[in-house]
Amino acid sequence: MSLQHDRLTRIHTAANQLIFAGKTTAELAAIAGQTPCYIYDRQLITARIEHLRKMLPKALKLHYAIKANPMPAVVQHIGSQVDGLDVASHKELLTALATGKAPTQISCAGPAKSEKELLAAITSGVIINVESETELQRIEAISHQFGKKAKIAFRVNPAFELKSSGMKMAGGPKQFGIDSEQLPEILTNLDLNRIELHGLHIFSGSQNLNTDALIETHQKTFELAAELAQASRVPFQHINIGGGFGIPYFPGEQALDLAPIAENLNVLMDSRSESIQNSEIVIELGRYIVGEAGIYLCEVTDKKISRGQTFLMTNGGLHHHLSNSGNFGQVIRKNYPVMIANRHLSDELEKVEIVGPLCTPLDIVGAKLELPKAEIGDHIVVFQSGAYGATASPQQFLSQPDLVEIMI
Ligand SMILES: *Cc1c(COP(=O)(O)O)cnc(C)c1O
């Protein structure tokens, strides 16, 4: 078994080879024109969205948070299957608009939006998630100046947090959103001649694999939304309750069990208090939709032994895949699932360190792995790489050759 994490049971092989998106890695590299490359499988993305639709309440709207993977082809593919797109920059806004999605199905977040971004958002008619009082004033001024009413939702920083998240983005003092206790007054004083209030955005955290924590946060989020709706002079058309569904990256992590989460959401949707009964409820997911649908592929370029340790050198690394190197928010580095793609069945194993081409000891592809004995030219695959890969990595660092991303 060349696969380090046997929980990746969906992996297909033929002969001694990994088959991804119906192809061997040699074929994928030939299509991409090179290694290193990222490959995204459109069928896996579709299957994931279908699974979500099947499991989650029918009335719940599903949005894709583009920052997880903003490749235009990926966004187009996902955009045709979800109810909306969430963007967090001007460039992401343009990517979302280019899919043809209706502007009111696009929302724009970000804790320090520029005037240019606000103007683009207002003019294109997307929903702006307002993150501060100053931002609200800027939006009102731009709306007035250009004679176009902005469509807004308030991003709320709740007093609670999403426990056991890979990244907490709410609770306590935060740069995101407006503290929930400040909102009733802002809602009361809102000048509805200048702006259209559409709803709320309550995003608490990311990369969560804890069902109980997600359920608890959903309950608190519905309660908070109902409370804020009472303070609003207009009903909320939509309430974005965030997402945070995680995927298993590391040994010992289990895939999220959606059934209890969905069951709880069903109850919350059906027993909503009057103030939010007619609001659309939206969930926004990034990595859960694309993370498992992508691999990173690089090639062994050298093999050497240093004082008893075997190193596989590769042409890819941290500059393309920062999160896999352990330098994107991890406290203790752990290995993503890694495989020698062309030696699946080999049972001659070897302890190796897999490292990239950068002149820094941080450039780790996989550490302390026991894998089939590899040779120069072999293909290294890193799984769970469809989200926070190419665009979350310092591609210019050390001026290595460009990366290629393909979707098939
Ligand atoms: C990052 C982010 C997401 C996506 O998080 P995932 O872990 O990829 O699902 C969604 N909403 C907001 C506001 C974000 O900042």
The ligand as an SDF file (V2000), in Angstrom:
LIG
                    3D

 15 15  0  0  0  0  0  0  0  0999 V2000
  -13.0300   31.6300    4.4250 C   0  0  0  0  0  0  0  0  0  0  0  0
  -14.4500   31.8770    4.5040 C   0  0  0  0  0  0  0  0  0  0  0  0
  -15.3670   30.8890    4.1230 C   0  0  0  0  0  0  0  0  0  0  0  0
  -14.9410   29.5430    3.6340 C   0  0  0  0  0  0  0  0  0  0  0  0
  -14.3850   28.7290    4.6200 O   0  0  0  0  0  0  0  0  0  0  0  0
  -14.1700   27.1930    4.3240 P   0  0  0  0  0  0  0  0  0  0  0  0
  -13.4330   26.6520    5.4890 O   0  0  0  0  0  0  0  0  0  0  0  0
  -13.3600   27.0940    3.0650 O   0  0  0  0  0  0  0  0  0  0  0  0
  -15.5110   26.5640    4.1310 O   0  0  0  0  0  0  0  0  0  0  0  0
  -16.7040   31.1930    4.1760 C   0  0  0  0  0  0  0  0  0  0  0  0
  -17.1320   32.3840    4.5940 N   0  0  0  0  0  0  0  0  0  0  0  0
  -16.2870   33.3640    4.9830 C   0  0  0  0  0  0  0  0  0  0  0  0
  -16.8330   34.6530    5.4340 C   0  0  0  0  0  0  0  0  0  0  0  0
  -14.9290   33.1460    4.9550 C   0  0  0  0  0  0  0  0  0  0  0  0
  -14.0950   34.1100    5.3360 O   0  0  0  0  0  0  0  0  0  0  0  0
  1  2  1  0
  2  3  1  0
  2 14  2  0
  3  4  1  0
  3 10  2  0
  4  5  1  0
  5  6  1  0
  6  7  2  0
  6  8  1  0
  6  9  1  0
 10 11  1  0
 11 12  2  0
 12 13  1  0
 12 14  1  0
 14 15  1  0
M  END
$$$$
